[in-house]
């Protein structure tokens, strides 16, 4: 897998996953919406940790910085 996520993208996803988890576990959001947010947060966290998003590959998006050859 080639990395396709930049540092800012990864940081935003990690922050969102923490917010989603806090909202769910404090009971602010519950039911089906809470479970969807919790699942989305898990996906965001997993993709952030491996720096690869399969959806980005299908859409042709790459937020990872371009490496320049000297």
Buried (B, 14 or more C-beta within 10 A) or exposed (E): EEBBBBEEBBEBBBEBBEEBBEBBEEEEBEEEEBEEBBEBBEBBBEBBEEBBBEEBEEEEEBBBEEEEEE
